[in-house]
């Protein structure tokens, strides 16, 4: 992908999308267009996992304040929303690797990921309220990830909190050492890469199919994914047969 602010590489089953706009990866409209393009490409590329990471001393300090002006805000919201619409359309698990600050729109990117890994010195927060606005994507995700009082406290206070606090709240899966963070992320991902990529993808698809539905309609939607898609794959049949034969399965990703 030919881009100025986003780097992509695919290696060992991981498609890495890396933000690279020094010093703190402030999200401009052109950079967000590149991010949409990268996510769209990653959706179709071979690979079991998508890793969202960043160069520099921050994951992302958020959307450029200059793009909030009356003449730009409509275009900014349009491309910003398209990032998340694209993320929601991806069935591959998306993992955020946060080394440094993830604030404002940068933290909203993290909230939309399936798994979150944080370096010890990472910081998180939605400080928008302190400059007179609110974070639309966080207004959607935080009440679904936390209790109502906890979500409202973070949204109404603009509090910035550290990685151990994020882990305590259940917003981070694991806090990893600052030293050698990138290597620790890759090591953590190995347990997922040992599994069938198509089954990982269909598991996420099933979760999304049942989300925000009552039980009857939710389980029907999940069962359709199970019967009509999962059980038609080589890997589901291979995994079951390998268990019966007491051997290690050989995944083909189909």
C-alpha positions in Angstrom: 0.0 0.0 0.0 1.4 3.4 -1.0 0.8 5.6 2.0 2.6 8.5 3.8 1.4 7.9 7.4 0.4 4.2 7.6 2.8 1.3 7.2 1.6 -2.3 6.5 3.4 -5.6 6.6 2.2 -9.2 6.7 4.3 -11.8 8.5 3.7 -15.1 10.2 -0.1 -14.8 10.0 -0.2 -11.2 11.4 -1.1 -8.2 9.3 0.3 -5.2 11.1 -1.0 -1.8 10.5 1.3 0.8 12.0 0.6 4.5 12.4 3.7 6.6 11.6 3.1 10.3 12.0 5.7 11.7 14.4 5.8 12.7 17.1 2.5 11.5 18.6 0.5 10.2 15.6 -2.1 12.9 15.6 -4.9 11.8 13.3 -5.5 14.1 10.3 -8.1 13.7 7.6 -5.5 12.4 5.1 -4.0 10.0 7.7 -7.5 8.6 8.5 -8.2 8.1 4.8 -5.0 6.0 4.7 -6.1 4.1 7.8 -9.5 3.2 6.1 -7.6 2.0 3.0 -5.2 -0.1 5.1 -8.1 -1.7 7.1 -9.9 -2.4 3.9 -6.9 -4.1 2.4 -6.2 -6.1 5.6 -9.8 -7.4 5.5 -9.0 -9.2 2.2 -5.4 -10.2 2.8 -4.3 -13.6 4.0 -3.5 -13.7 7.7 -5.2 -14.7 10.9 -4.9 -11.5 12.9 -4.7 -7.8 12.4 -2.3 -5.9 14.7 -2.9 -2.1 15.1 0.3 -0.5 16.4 2.2 2.8 16.2 5.7 4.3 15.8 7.0 6.9 18.2 6.3 7.9 21.8 2.5 7.7 21.6 0.0 5.3 20.1 -2.1 8.3 19.1 -2.8 11.7 20.8 -6.2 11.8 18.9 -7.7 13.7 16.0 -6.1 17.0 14.9 -7.9 19.8 16.7 -7.5 21.8 13.5 -9.9 19.4 11.8 -12.7 20.2 14.2 -13.2 23.7 12.7 -16.7 24.3 11.2 -15.4 24.1 7.6 -13.7 20.7 8.3 -15.6 18.9 11.0 -18.1 17.3 8.6 -15.4 15.7 6.5 -13.5 14.8 9.7 -16.5 13.0 11.2 -17.2 11.2 7.9 -13.8 9.7 7.6 -13.5 9.0 11.3 -16.8 7.1 11.3 -15.6 5.1 8.2 -12.6 3.8 10.2 -14.9 2.2 12.7 -17.5 1.0 10.1 -14.6 -0.7 8.3 -13.3 -2.2 11.6 -16.8 -3.5 12.4 -17.0 -5.2 9.0 -13.8 -7.2 9.6 -14.2 -10.7 11.0 -10.5 -11.2 11.7 -9.6 -10.5 15.3 -8.0 -7.0 15.6 -5.5 -6.4 18.4 -4.3 -3.0 19.6 -0.7 -2.8 20.8 -0.5 0.4 22.9 3.0 1.7 23.7 2.6 5.3 25.0 -0.5 7.5 25.2 -3.8 6.6 23.5 -6.0 9.6 23.9 -9.2 11.0 22.4 -9.7 9.6 18.9 -6.6 7.5 19.5 -8.2 5.7 22.4 -11.4 5.3 20.4 -9.4 3.2 17.9 -8.3 1.0 20.9 -11.9 0.6 22.1 -13.0 -0.8 18.7 -10.3 -3.6 18.8 -11.0 -7.1 20.0 -8.0 -7.4 22.2 -5.8 -4.8 23.8 -2.2 -5.2 24.9 -0.5 -2.3 26.7 3.0 -1.4 27.7 3.6 -0.6 31.4 3.8 3.2 30.7 0.8 3.4 28.4 -1.9 6.0 29.1 -5.6 6.0 28.1 -8.4 8.5 28.2 -11.1 10.6 26.5 -10.2 14.1 27.5 -12.5 15.7 24.8 -14.8 17.2 27.4 -12.0 19.4 28.7 -12.0 21.2 25.3 -15.7 21.4 25.0 -16.7 18.4 22.9 -17.4 14.7 23.4 -16.1 11.5 21.8 -18.8 9.9 19.7 -17.3 6.5 19.3 -16.4 6.2 23.0 -20.0 7.3 23.8 -21.0 4.1 21.9 -18.4 1.7 23.2 -17.7 2.6 26.8 -21.3 1.9 28.2 -21.1 -1.5 26.5 -17.7 -2.3 27.9 -18.2 -0.9 31.5 -20.9 -0.3 34.0 -22.9 2.8 33.3 -21.4 4.8 36.2 -17.8 3.8 35.3 -18.4 4.7 31.6 -20.0 8.0 32.5 -17.3 8.9 34.9 -14.6 8.5 32.2 -16.7 10.4 29.6 -17.7 13.2 31.9 -14.4 13.7 33.7 -11.9 13.4 30.8 -9.8 11.4 33.2 -6.5 10.0 31.8 -5.6 6.6 33.4 -2.6 4.3 33.3 -2.3 0.7 32.0 -2.8 -1.1 35.4 -6.0 0.9 35.9 -7.1 0.0 32.4 -6.4 -3.7 33.1 -8.4 -3.4 36.4 -11.4 -2.0 34.6 -11.2 -4.8 32.0 -10.3 -2.4 29.1 -6.9 -4.1 28.6 -6.2 -7.8 28.3 -2.6 -7.7 29.4 0.0 -5.2 30.5 3.4 -6.2 29.1 6.9 -5.0 30.1 8.0 -1.7 28.6 11.3 -3.2 27.6 10.9 -5.4 24.5 7.2 -4.6 24.2 7.0 -5.4 20.5 8.5 -8.8 21.0 6.2 -9.5 24.0 3.2 -8.7 21.8 4.3 -11.2 19.1 4.9 -13.8 21.8 1.4 -13.2 23.2 -0.2 -13.6 19.8 1.3 -17.1 19.3 -1.4 -18.8 21.2 -4.0 -17.5 18.6 -1.7 -18.2 15.7 -1.6 -21.9 16.7 -5.3 -22.1 16.0 -7.2 -22.2 12.8 -7.5 -18.8 11.2 -10.8 -19.5 9.6 -12.3 -20.7 12.9 -10.9 -17.6 14.7 -12.6 -15.5 12.0 -16.0 -17.3 12.2 -15.9 -17.2 16.0 -15.7 -13.4 15.9 -18.4 -13.4 13.2 -20.7 -15.5 15.4 -20.2 -13.1 18.4 -21.1 -10.2 16.2 -24.1 -12.0 14.8 -25.6 -12.5 18.3 -24.7 -9.0 19.6 -27.5 -6.7 20.6 -30.2 -9.3 19.9 -32.5 -11.1 22.4 -31.6 -14.6 23.2 -33.9 -16.3 20.7 -32.8 -14.3 17.7 -29.2 -14.1 18.9 -28.7 -17.8 19.2 -30.5 -18.4 15.9 -28.0 -16.0 14.2 -25.1 -17.7 15.9 -26.4 -21.2 14.9 -26.6 -20.1 11.3 -22.9 -19.2 11.3 -22.1 -22.6 13.0 -24.1 -24.8 10.7 -23.9 -22.9 7.4 -20.3 -21.7 7.6 -18.2 -23.3 10.3 -19.3 -26.9 9.7 -18.6 -26.4 6.0 -14.9 -25.7 6.6 -12.1 -28.2 6.4 -10.6 -27.0 9.7 -13.7 -27.7 11.8 -13.9 -31.2 10.6 -10.2 -31.6 10.9 -10.2 -30.4 14.5 -13.0 -32.8 15.5 -11.4 -35.7 13.7 -8.0 -35.0 15.2 -9.5 -35.0 18.7 -11.1 -38.4 18.1 -7.8 -39.8 16.7 -5.8 -38.2 19.6 -3.5 -36.3 17.3 -2.6 -32.7 16.6 -4.8 -31.0 14.0 -3.3 -29.8 10.7 -5.0 -26.5 9.9 -5.4 -25.4 6.3 -7.2 -22.1 7.0 -10.3 -23.1 5.0 
